[in-house]
Amino acid sequence: MENPNSLVIWEAQFGDFANGAQVIFDQFLSSGESKWLRQTGLVVLLPHGYDGQGPEHSSARLERFLQMSDDNPYVIPEMDPTLRTQIQECNWQVVNVTTPANYFHVLRRQIHREFRKPLIVMAPKNLLRHKDCKSNLSEFDDVQGHPGFDKQGTRFKRLIKDQNGHSNLEEGIRRLVLCSGKVYYELDEERKKVDAKDVAICRVEQLCPFPYDLIQRELKRYPNAEIVWCQEEPMNMGAYSYIAPRLCTAMKVLGRGTFDDIKYVGRAPSAASATGFYTVHVKEQTELVQKAVQREPINYPF
């Protein structure tokens, strides 16, 4: 707030440690602009991801930040990206980025645009070393005509479509799996392992404000697909409670069904954010990844 032209970043060693700053999130970040008409571009980096390190080193409590978001889940706002109406009317942004280029672009976006919004970044630590978590240098470029500009795009991607090069209409895809964060790489690995070429996996990189336009683009691309939300977190945590009503709103507009047509794949509701036993973690993680790409239809909700 002192200098809107500075990129100010606060990082927690683990996202779980942000609970000590909850008063600041409540009093200043989530509601400061609404109460005092003061904008801030503070970036909060919260390592978040299930690696079997226990309940104190797994969850940045993504659900709390999404619960404090003030967008209406039952109304699709003006989605013209040139107007930026949706983001200006929202109290903050919550993202879970999965590529180096997207990480770079979301930070650059904070300073590049002419207004300021707080940015909450969920960033899994294990992607720092993941062999598939990489971007070409051209994806950081912003010169029109360069390979990265035309092929990959050199702006922040709110949603990353399936990487199998699908056309604009894929009637043979039987399941569309929407996810966010590092679980994508585990889903993609399992899909390759079982050769599930009729499963599409899309990453929702920006959770709030919700990318209705891009979600609807993917729903149109896969008109016959079973729609699944997959997450690592327990059902009462993570993005599920936030995503479900907004995804339902996007589906209703296209005539793709109701809330019951959104299949959930993830951990069962839990008091603790994660198990303290590594063997249990591996079992849970394996089961949810396998279920997301299984041949049989997914029963709702488990």
N, C-alpha and C positions, 0 to 999 in steps of 0.2 A: 504494500500500500504506500510505502514511502517513495518508491520510484517505479512507476509502471513500465519503464523502459528496460528494467533489469529482469533477467530470468532468474527468479529466486526459487530454489529447490530445497525441500526438507525430505530427508530420507530416513526411514526406520531400518534398523539392522535386520529385523524381521517385521513383517506387516502386523503381527500380533501385538507388537509393542506400541502400536498407535493407540491402544485403548487408554493409555495415560494422557493422551492429548484430546480425548473425546470432548472435553469442555470447549476447547478451541474450535474444533469442528462445528459444534453446535452453535456457539455464540458468535463466531466471526465468519468462518468460511462458508457455511451452508446458507446463512441468513443475513450476512453483512450488507449485501447490496439491497436486499428487500427492506431492511430496517433503516439503513443510514445512507442509501444511494452511493455507497463507496464500493468501487470495483477493485478486485485484486486478481493478479495472475499467478498466485502462488501454486507451485507444483508440489504435490505430495507423492513421493515414491514409496510404495509399500510392497515389498517382496511377498508374493502370495502364490502358493502352489503346494500340492500334496506330494511330498517326497518320502513320507514315512518317518519324519522327524518328531512326531508327537503333536499334541494339541496346543502347545505354546510356540510352535515354529512352523505352522502350516497355513493359517488363515489370517488375512488382514481384515476379516469381517466385512467382506464385500457387500453383504446384504444390508448393513447399517448405512453405508453411503448411498446405496440405491434407494433405501427407504426414505432418506432425507431429500431425495430429488423431487422437484415440484412440478414435473410434467404430468399432464392428464393422460392416464392409460387408455381412456376410451375415446379420445379425440385425436385424429391425425392432423398435425399442424401444417402450415405452409412449408413444403419441402424443397422449394427452389434453392439450390446451394448458393446461387449468386446473391440472394437476399439475406441469407444467414439468419432468418427470422427464428427458426427453431432454437438455435443455440443461444441467441440473445435473450430469448424469453425464459430460458432454463437457468436455474441458480448455479449449477456447476456441471462439469464433465467428468464422467467415470469411464476409463478405458482399461483394456487388458490386452496389451499389444504382444504380438508373437513373432515379429521380424525386426531386425536391426533398422531397416529403412523406415518402417512405420514408427518405431521408437524415435528416430531422428525427426521425422516430419511432424509428429504430434508435439514435440518440444519446440520446434521452429514455429509452428502455428501459433503458439502462445504469444510470441512477440511480433510475429509478422502481421497479424490482423490489427484492426484499429480499435478494438475494445478488449476488455480483460475479463476472464472467467477463471475461477479456481479449477485446477486439473488434478484429479485423483488417478494415479497410475498403479495398476496391479501388475507386477513384473516378476514372473517366476525366476528364481535363482538358477535353476538347472538349465534354463535355455542359454545361459552364458557359455555353456560348454557343449550344447547339443549340436551334433554334426549336421543336422538338417535346418537348424535355425541360422540362416545366413541370407544375405542380400548382395546382389551385384552392385558394383560402384555406380553403374548407370541408373540404379533406382534412387540414388541420392541426388541425381542431377536435376536441374530444372530448366534446361535449355531445350526448347521445342525443336524436334527433329532428331535429337539424339536417341539411341536405341532404347534407353530406359524410359524416356518420355512417352513414346508411342506404345511400347509393348507393356510396360509395367505401370506407368503412371508415376509421377513424382510429387504427389501430394499425399497427405494422410488418408489411408483407406479405412473408412468406417466399417466396412465389411470386406473380407477377402473371399472371393468365390472359390468353388472347387478347382483344384489345380490340375485336373485331368483334361482341360481344354474342351469342355462341353460347349455345344452350340447354344443358340438362344432358345431352342425347344428340344427337350430331351424326354420324350414320352416313355422311354424304356427304363428310366431310373425308378426303382421301387421305394427308395427311402431317402429323404433329405435330413441329414443330421446337422443341426445348428449347435455350435459350441462356442466357448470363449476361453482363451488362455492355453496353457501348455498341454491340456488334454487332447488338443488337436493332433499333436505329433504322435501320441500313443494310438489314437483312433486311426490315423493314416497308416501307421505301421501294421496294425491289426488288419486293416482292410487289404493291404498288399499281401499279408500272410495268408489270408483265406480267399484271396482273389475275388473280393466282393466289388466287382466293377459296376454293379448296378446300385451302389450306394454313393451318394454325393455328400461331401462334408464341407460346410461353410463356416468360416470364423467370424463371429461378431466381435470386432475389435473395439468399437465404441458402443458401450452399453447404454450410456445416458449422455445426451439425448438419444432416444431409440431411433435407429435408421430405418424408419418405415418404408421409405422408397426403395432401398436396396433389398430389404427383406421381401417386399412384394415382387421385385424383379426376379429373385430366386424362386419364389413360389410359382410365378408364371413360367419359369424355365423348366420346372419339374411338375407338370400338372397332375401326374398320377402318383406322386410320391407320398409315402407315409411321412408325417412330419414329427421329428423327434428333437427334444432339447436334451443335450447331454452335458453333465457337469460332474466334477470331482467331489464337490461339497455335498453334505447331507441335504435332504429336500428342504428343510426349514432354514437353510443357509444358502450362500452363493447367490446367483442371479435368478434362480427359477421363479421366485415369487414376484420379481419385477418383470421378468421377460414374459411370463405366461399371459397376463391380461393384454399386454401390448401386441404380442404375436397373435393373439386371438382377434384383436381389433383389425390387424392387417389382413388376417385370413377372411374375416367376415365381409370385408369390402370386396374381396375377389370371389366370394362364394365358395371358399375352401373348407368350410366347416366351422365348428364351435370349439369351446375350451376342451371338450372331451376328445377332440381329434388331435390334441397336442400330447404326444407320448413323452413321458419323463424317463430318463435313464441317469441314474446317479445313486449316491448312497441314501439309505433310509434316514428318516428324521433322527436327530441325535442331540443330546444335551451338550456333549463335548464336540468341539469343532473337528477333531480327528482322533483316531485310536492311538494309544501309546505303544502298541505292539507292532513291530515292523512286519512280522509274518501276516498279521491280520490286515495290515495296510496293503500288502502285495495281493492278498486274496481278494479284497474288496475292489482294488483297482483293476485287476485282471477281469473280474466278473463284469464290471460295468462297461469296460472297453469291448469285451466279447459280445455283450448283450446289444450294444449299439449297432453292430454290423451283422448280427445273427440272421440266418435265413428266414426264421419264423417271424411272423408279425409280433410286434411288441405289445404285451398286455399293459393296460393302463390301470393304476399308475406304477405298479411294480411287475 
